[in-house]
Amino acid sequence: MMENKKIDILMATYNGEKYLAEQLDSIINQTYHNWNLLIRDDNSTDRTLEIVQDYQKKDNRIKLLKDNKGNLGIVKNFEELLKNSESEFIMFSDQDDIWIENKLDAYLKTAEKIKTKGFLLHSDAVLFNKNKSDASIRTFISKKAKKRIRKYILQLFCTRSHNFNFKRNKKFYSAFS
């Protein structure tokens, strides 16, 4: 059974004060509770670090990775988080996401059905604008994009959004180290 499996959620932050608290709340309010949230800030100049530290005081599952490496950019920032992750299951989170409350449960239920040693999962995303009105990718693609642009946009959203998760496997993990 997967109910006791620890999940490491990795979040790279940079000047994310506008939406960060809402995303942290959505993670804290998950129906599955056996997780750690590892955060590395990339030298934000706004209140991002202060917000993370406030949440860290409220919930001991939130861990702030501190180092003197400076601004690394998003890819290297996530690489540092991966190096500090120890759980078998890893999920990536953007600082401006909002997760539905059963995201972790749904992930583990799906993972339980997969029999291979290592795997990569991703989930659908609902995109919305700053007013939280639906700005669904499906609508955008069907009305404004041609076939080759559609492929590019789908690739962009599958790789630029951290809406994917994986089970740690030595061979799979070595690709990231």
C-alpha positions in Angstrom: 0.0 0.0 0.0 1.1 3.5 -0.8 -0.5 5.3 2.1 2.7 5.6 4.1 5.0 6.6 1.3 6.8 9.9 1.8 6.6 12.4 -1.1 9.2 15.2 -1.6 7.6 18.2 -3.2 10.3 20.4 -4.8 9.7 24.1 -5.3 12.1 26.7 -6.7 11.1 30.2 -5.9 12.1 33.6 -7.3 10.2 36.8 -6.7 7.0 34.9 -6.2 5.3 36.8 -3.4 2.1 37.4 -5.4 0.9 33.8 -5.5 3.2 31.9 -3.2 1.0 31.9 -0.1 -1.9 30.5 -2.0 0.2 27.7 -3.4 1.7 26.9 0.0 -1.9 26.7 1.4 -2.9 24.3 -1.3 -0.1 22.0 -0.5 -0.6 22.2 3.3 -4.3 21.4 2.7 -3.7 18.2 0.8 -5.8 15.2 1.9 -2.5 13.1 1.9 -0.2 14.3 4.7 3.0 12.3 4.4 5.1 14.8 2.4 8.0 17.3 2.8 8.1 20.5 0.8 11.7 21.4 -0.1 12.1 25.0 -1.2 15.2 26.8 -2.5 14.9 30.5 -3.1 17.0 31.9 -6.0 17.8 35.3 -4.3 14.4 36.9 -4.5 14.2 40.7 -4.0 10.6 40.8 -2.9 8.9 39.2 0.2 9.2 35.6 -1.1 11.8 34.4 1.4 9.8 36.1 4.3 6.6 34.2 3.2 8.4 30.9 3.0 10.0 31.4 6.5 6.5 32.3 8.0 5.0 29.1 6.6 8.1 27.1 7.7 7.3 28.2 11.3 3.7 27.0 10.9 4.5 23.6 9.3 7.6 21.5 10.0 7.2 19.6 6.7 8.3 22.8 4.9 12.1 22.9 4.6 14.1 25.8 3.2 17.3 24.8 1.5 19.9 27.4 2.4 23.2 27.7 0.6 25.6 30.4 -0.6 25.3 29.5 -4.3 23.5 32.7 -5.3 21.1 33.0 -8.2 21.3 29.7 -10.2 18.3 30.0 -12.5 15.4 27.7 -12.5 17.0 24.5 -13.9 20.0 24.6 -11.5 17.7 25.6 -8.7 15.6 22.4 -9.2 18.8 20.3 -9.6 19.9 21.5 -6.1 16.5 20.5 -4.8 16.8 17.1 -6.4 20.2 16.6 -4.8 18.7 17.3 -1.4 15.6 15.1 -1.9 15.6 11.7 -0.2 12.1 10.4 -0.8 11.2 7.6 -3.2 8.5 9.8 -4.8 9.2 13.3 -6.1 6.8 16.0 -7.3 7.7 19.4 -8.8 5.7 22.5 -7.9 5.8 26.0 -9.3 5.4 28.8 -6.9 2.3 30.1 -8.6 0.4 26.8 -8.9 -2.7 26.0 -6.9 -3.2 22.3 -6.3 -6.5 20.6 -5.9 -6.8 19.1 -2.5 -6.5 15.4 -3.6 -3.6 15.8 -6.0 -1.2 13.8 -3.9 -3.8 11.1 -3.2 -4.5 10.8 -6.9 -0.8 10.6 -7.8 -0.2 7.8 -5.3 -3.3 5.9 -6.5 -2.0 6.1 -10.1 1.6 5.2 -9.0 0.3 2.1 -7.2 -0.9 0.7 -10.5 2.4 1.1 -12.2 4.7 -1.9 -11.9 7.9 -0.6 -13.4 10.8 0.5 -11.1 10.9 4.1 -12.3 8.3 6.1 -14.0 7.3 9.7 -14.8 3.7 10.9 -14.5 2.1 14.3 -15.3 -1.3 15.6 -14.7 -3.6 18.0 -16.6 -3.5 21.6 -15.7 -6.2 24.2 -15.7 -4.8 27.6 -16.7 -6.3 30.8 -15.5 -5.5 34.4 -15.6 -4.7 36.7 -12.7 -8.5 37.1 -11.9 -8.8 33.3 -11.8 -11.0 33.2 -14.8 -10.5 30.1 -16.9 -7.9 30.5 -19.6 -7.9 26.9 -20.6 -5.2 25.6 -22.9 -7.8 23.5 -24.7 -9.8 26.7 -25.7 -6.6 28.5 -26.8 -5.4 25.6 -28.9 -8.6 24.9 -30.7 -9.4 28.4 -31.6 -6.0 30.1 -32.2 -3.3 27.6 -33.1 -2.5 25.6 -36.1 -1.3 22.0 -36.0 2.4 22.6 -35.7 2.0 25.4 -33.2 -0.3 23.1 -31.2 2.5 20.6 -30.9 4.9 23.2 -29.8 2.5 24.6 -27.2 1.8 21.2 -25.8 5.6 20.5 -25.6 6.1 23.8 -23.9 3.4 23.2 -21.3 4.6 19.7 -20.6 8.2 20.7 -20.1 8.0 24.3 -18.7 5.3 23.5 -16.1 6.4 21.5 -13.2 3.2 19.5 -13.3 4.9 16.2 -13.3 6.1 13.6 -10.8 8.3 10.6 -10.7 9.3 7.6 -8.6 13.0 7.6 -7.8 15.1 5.0 -9.6 18.9 4.9 -9.8 19.0 4.8 -13.6 16.2 7.5 -14.0 17.7 9.7 -11.2 21.2 9.6 -12.8 19.8 11.6 -15.7 19.3 14.5 -13.3 22.6 14.4 -11.5 
